[in-house]
Amino acid sequence: MKLQSRHLLGLEGVSKEDINLILDTAESFKEVLGRPIKKVPPLQGKTIVNLFFENSTRTRISFELAERRLSADVVNFAAGGSSVSKGETLKDTARNIEAMKIDMVVIRHSSTGAPHFLSRVVQANVVNAGDGQHEHPTQALLDMMTLREKYGTLEGLRVCIVGDILHSRVARSNIFGLKTMGAEVSVCGPETLMPRCIEEMGVKVYNKLEEIIPHVDALNVLRIQLERQKNGLFPSLREYHRYFGVTKEKVDRAPKPITIMHPGPINRDVELSADLADGEHSVILEQVTNGEAVRMSVLYLLGTSN
């Protein structure tokens, strides 16, 4: 089977069938990751360039590992030491890279829409590794894979995304993907960190964490970007933690265990208490493992569809 698109630019508009195909294929690759030799040949002879215009550790390493596990040739590009710092445009950068006969581009960029622009000016497959405040599709896919593994299905699952929804590309991709798969999605955070008209995305909005905790199966806790505090969007980290920090004391009041998720890196004891992050209901490390499997799946499905 093949994906309906040559690119993965976001999860908005991606069909349930395509999401299931990615997740099912990722399950197969997760089995590969459990072998003594974690390498398979399907992308042998393919060249993939990682275009990272923003700092990244987890996502960049996860993509690079996935590419090498699939036997692709990998080129890493960092904007800081490139011609971009001399004024070269994204289009010229992409065209020059494509002239080197690149088959696929993985791009992270601070500008919303950069992967979509890139897909229109190059022949290579394009994978969005995060663009501005827009989307981060592979993060949402690995989140969905982790939940599907634990609960068997996403249909009817009740998931609340907690924190800085306004600036979060992870939140947007999760909302699009989870809604497509039939989950019930809610969001919780300060009003100053909530997008206008977010209800139009089909989610319920809560401004008190205690109101939603008794009604969910999983909490996906977003990283508080500490630079937001400088902009005065909430009074202090201490006050944020008091009202919106996910703590064991708050979660223990729920009638049943709640799965704890976080895209990383964690500000411990700010948005999520350390005991919950390391506790028995945390699936944060499973998310990391599944991230590699999901990215192998996406790269494989795109790279073998041409």
C-alpha positions as semicolon CSV with decimal commas, in nm:
position;residue;x (nm);y (nm);z (nm)
1;M;0,000;0,000;0,000
2;K;0,102;0,360;-0,060
3;L;0,032;0,691;0,107
4;Q;-0,201;0,925;-0,081
5;S;0,060;1,205;-0,084
6;R;0,426;1,226;-0,187
7;H;0,500;1,434;0,123
8;L;0,418;1,447;0,494
9;L;0,361;1,818;0,558
10;G;0,112;1,788;0,842
11;L;-0,179;1,577;0,966
12;E;-0,456;1,820;0,874
13;G;-0,651;1,645;0,599
14;V;-0,457;1,318;0,622
15;S;-0,700;1,026;0,602
16;K;-0,766;0,767;0,869
17;E;-0,643;0,502;0,625
18;D;-0,307;0,676;0,579
19;I;-0,260;0,724;0,953
20;N;-0,338;0,356;1,013
21;L;-0,094;0,258;0,738
22;I;0,184;0,465;0,899
23;L;0,112;0,325;1,246
24;D;0,083;-0,036;1,125
25;T;0,410;-0,005;0,934
26;A;0,573;0,151;1,240
27;E;0,475;-0,154;1,445
28;S;0,669;-0,370;1,197
29;F;0,974;-0,147;1,224
30;K;0,955;-0,151;1,602
31;E;1,015;-0,526;1,580
32;V;1,328;-0,450;1,374
33;L;1,452;-0,220;1,653
34;G;1,439;-0,515;1,891
35;R;1,683;-0,722;1,684
36;P;2,057;-0,748;1,752
37;I;2,122;-0,591;1,409
38;K;1,883;-0,297;1,373
39;K;1,934;-0,229;1,005
40;V;1,727;-0,312;0,697
41;P;1,794;-0,228;0,329
42;P;1,478;-0,069;0,179
43;L;1,628;0,281;0,130
44;Q;1,973;0,166;0,024
45;G;2,091;0,400;-0,253
46;K;1,856;0,680;-0,145
47;T;2,000;1,008;-0,016
48;I;1,817;1,204;0,254
49;V;1,913;1,552;0,371
50;N;1,814;1,682;0,714
51;L;1,754;2,057;0,682
52;F;1,735;2,189;1,036
53;F;1,698;2,566;1,057
54;E;1,608;2,539;1,428
55;N;1,795;2,378;1,713
56;S;1,686;2,022;1,779
57;T;1,824;1,721;1,961
58;R;1,556;1,451;1,994
59;T;1,386;1,501;1,658
60;R;1,709;1,536;1,460
61;I;1,873;1,232;1,620
62;S;1,556;1,027;1,583
63;F;1,529;1,107;1,211
64;E;1,898;1,042;1,152
65;L;1,883;0,707;1,330
66;A;1,570;0,612;1,135
67;E;1,739;0,701;0,806
68;R;2,051;0,500;0,885
69;R;1,846;0,202;1,008
70;L;1,684;0,201;0,661
71;S;2,031;0,208;0,497
72;A;1,988;0,554;0,341
73;D;2,279;0,790;0,280
74;V;2,238;1,083;0,520
75;V;2,344;1,447;0,482
76;N;2,301;1,678;0,782
77;F;2,256;2,049;0,719
78;A;2,264;2,312;0,994
79;A;2,170;2,670;0,907
80;G;2,427;2,822;1,142
81;G;2,729;2,702;0,948
82;S;2,581;2,725;0,600
83;S;2,523;2,979;0,324
84;V;2,192;3,065;0,493
85;S;2,393;3,271;0,741
86;K;2,524;3,463;0,439
87;G;2,175;3,547;0,315
88;E;2,090;3,251;0,091
89;T;1,714;3,194;0,057
90;L;1,535;2,870;0,140
91;K;1,451;2,823;-0,228
92;D;1,814;2,861;-0,339
93;T;1,931;2,632;-0,059
94;A;1,679;2,368;-0,163
95;R;1,759;2,397;-0,533
96;N;2,131;2,364;-0,467
97;I;2,078;2,061;-0,249
98;E;1,850;1,901;-0,507
99;A;2,116;1,955;-0,773
100;M;2,319;1,712;-0,564
101;K;2,050;1,448;-0,646
102;I;1,881;1,428;-0,308
103;D;1,580;1,194;-0,287
104;M;1,416;1,321;0,030
105;V;1,430;1,630;0,253
106;V;1,344;1,640;0,624
107;I;1,297;2,002;0,726
108;R;1,253;2,187;1,055
109;H;1,201;2,561;1,021
110;S;1,088;2,849;1,242
111;S;0,861;2,982;0,967
112;T;0,511;2,837;0,934
113;G;0,460;2,687;0,589
114;A;0,828;2,636;0,502
115;P;0,782;2,261;0,428
116;H;0,481;2,337;0,205
117;F;0,686;2,595;0,013
118;L;0,973;2,350;-0,021
119;S;0,744;2,078;-0,159
120;R;0,649;2,313;-0,445
121;V;1,005;2,394;-0,552
122;V;1,183;2,057;-0,529
123;Q;1,116;1,716;-0,678
124;A;1,227;1,529;-0,365
125;N;0,985;1,398;-0,103
126;V;0,945;1,645;0,187
127;V;0,887;1,554;0,552
128;N;0,792;1,823;0,802
129;A;0,995;1,792;1,123
130;G;0,823;2,098;1,272
131;D;0,736;2,434;1,117
132;G;0,684;2,745;1,327
133;Q;0,367;2,724;1,533
134;H;0,196;2,513;1,268
135;E;0,250;2,135;1,280
136;H;0,485;1,858;1,393
137;P;0,325;1,551;1,233
138;T;0,572;1,278;1,329
139;Q;0,551;1,378;1,697
140;A;0,173;1,339;1,687
141;L;0,205;1,006;1,505
142;L;0,440;0,868;1,768
143;D;0,203;0,992;2,039
144;M;-0,085;0,813;1,868
145;M;0,121;0,497;1,825
146;T;0,203;0,499;2,197
147;L;-0,164;0,540;2,294
148;R;-0,280;0,276;2,045
149;E;-0,026;0,028;2,186
150;K;-0,156;0,084;2,538
151;Y;-0,529;0,095;2,473
152;G;-0,561;-0,109;2,153
153;T;-0,754;0,165;1,975
154;L;-0,780;0,542;1,951
155;E;-1,153;0,537;1,887
156;G;-1,334;0,699;2,179
157;L;-1,012;0,754;2,377
158;R;-1,025;1,068;2,590
159;V;-0,706;1,272;2,563
160;C;-0,634;1,615;2,711
161;I;-0,345;1,828;2,588
162;V;-0,218;2,051;2,869
163;G;-0,013;2,370;2,853
164;D;0,089;2,625;2,593
165;I;-0,159;2,539;2,318
166;L;-0,118;2,876;2,147
167;H;0,244;2,825;2,042
168;S;0,243;2,445;2,012
169;R;0,278;2,270;1,677
170;V;0,265;1,941;1,869
171;A;-0,082;2,030;1,997
172;R;-0,215;2,112;1,652
173;S;-0,090;1,791;1,492
174;N;-0,223;1,585;1,782
175;I;-0,564;1,748;1,754
176;F;-0,585;1,684;1,379
177;G;-0,461;1,324;1,408
178;L;-0,654;1,218;1,717
179;K;-0,979;1,369;1,589
180;T;-0,938;1,185;1,259
181;M;-0,889;0,859;1,450
182;G;-1,206;0,909;1,655
183;A;-1,057;1,020;1,988
184;E;-1,222;1,279;2,213
185;V;-0,975;1,566;2,249
186;S;-0,972;1,846;2,504
187;V;-0,720;2,117;2,583
188;C;-0,633;2,285;2,912
189;G;-0,419;2,587;2,988
190;P;-0,417;2,956;3,076
191;E;-0,643;3,175;2,861
192;T;-0,335;3,372;2,752
193;L;-0,186;3,051;2,606
194;M;-0,503;2,939;2,428
195;P;-0,567;3,018;2,058
196;R;-0,878;3,214;1,970
197;C;-1,168;3,006;1,840
198;I;-0,988;2,679;1,914
199;E;-1,331;2,524;1,977
200;E;-1,375;2,535;1,599
201;M;-1,116;2,253;1,581
202;G;-1,365;2,029;1,760
203;V;-1,203;2,027;2,103
204;K;-1,334;2,113;2,447
205;V;-1,149;2,388;2,634
206;Y;-1,077;2,388;3,007
207;N;-0,906;2,653;3,217
208;K;-0,889;2,440;3,532
209;L;-0,689;2,118;3,534
210;E;-0,895;1,969;3,817
211;E;-1,210;1,988;3,601
212;I;-1,077;1,763;3,325
213;I;-0,857;1,513;3,513
214;P;-1,148;1,290;3,629
215;H;-1,270;1,250;3,269
216;V;-0,961;1,154;3,067
217;D;-0,759;0,845;2,983
218;A;-0,438;1,033;2,901
219;L;-0,273;1,369;2,960
220;N;-0,028;1,492;2,697
221;V;0,169;1,757;2,887
222;L;0,339;2,019;2,671
223;R;0,671;2,182;2,752
224;I;0,638;2,534;2,881
225;Q;0,870;2,737;2,663
226;L;1,046;2,943;2,928
227;E;1,094;3,234;2,688
228;R;0,714;3,285;2,696
229;Q;0,741;3,385;3,060
230;K;0,954;3,682;2,955
231;N;0,666;3,798;2,735
232;G;0,434;3,820;3,034
233;L;0,189;3,554;2,915
234;F;0,169;3,412;3,267
235;P;0,280;3,570;3,595
236;S;0,549;3,325;3,705
237;L;0,664;2,965;3,673
238;R;0,560;2,904;4,032
239;E;0,206;3,023;3,963
240;Y;0,188;2,824;3,639
241;H;0,293;2,510;3,826
242;R;0,037;2,575;4,098
243;Y;-0,259;2,595;3,859
244;F;-0,155;2,397;3,550
245;G;0,136;2,179;3,661
246;V;0,047;1,811;3,638
247;T;0,133;1,664;3,978
248;K;0,082;1,332;4,152
249;E;-0,147;1,496;4,405
250;K;-0,382;1,616;4,128
251;V;-0,370;1,294;3,924
252;D;-0,429;1,072;4,229
253;R;-0,775;1,226;4,265
254;A;-0,884;1,068;3,937
255;P;-1,110;0,761;3,958
256;K;-0,866;0,554;3,748
257;P;-0,499;0,566;3,643
258;I;-0,414;0,826;3,381
259;T;-0,145;0,779;3,117
260;I;0,117;1,056;3,130
261;M;0,282;1,175;2,808
262;H;0,530;1,452;2,724
263;P;0,705;1,537;2,393
264;G;1,023;1,644;2,574
265;P;1,237;1,804;2,689
266;I;1,068;1,824;3,030
267;N;1,087;2,119;3,264
268;R;1,064;1,900;3,573
269;D;0,841;2,031;3,847
270;V;0,715;2,309;3,623
271;E;0,465;2,158;3,378
272;L;0,513;1,801;3,508
273;S;0,629;1,672;3,844
274;A;0,937;1,449;3,845
275;D;0,761;1,162;4,025
276;L;0,496;1,143;3,751
277;A;0,751;1,172;3,470
278;D;0,934;0,871;3,613
279;G;0,625;0,692;3,746
280;E;0,454;0,371;3,644
281;H;0,188;0,544;3,431
282;S;0,440;0,748;3,231
283;V;0,495;0,637;2,870
284;I;0,751;0,908;2,791
285;L;1,034;0,664;2,715
286;E;0,797;0,453;2,502
287;Q;0,726;0,771;2,304
288;V;1,098;0,806;2,231
289;T;1,128;0,447;2,106
290;N;0,811;0,478;1,901
291;G;0,942;0,801;1,750
292;E;1,218;0,614;1,574
293;A;0,976;0,346;1,449
294;V;0,727;0,606;1,323
295;R;0,996;0,800;1,139
296;M;1,126;0,479;0,982
297;S;0,769;0,411;0,870
298;V;0,717;0,755;0,714
299;L;1,054;0,753;0,538
300;Y;0,999;0,400;0,409
301;L;0,646;0,467;0,279
302;L;0,751;0,788;0,102
303;G;1,087;0,661;-0,018
304;T;0,954;0,344;-0,177
305;S;0,645;0,498;-0,339
306;N;0,824;0,671;-0,628
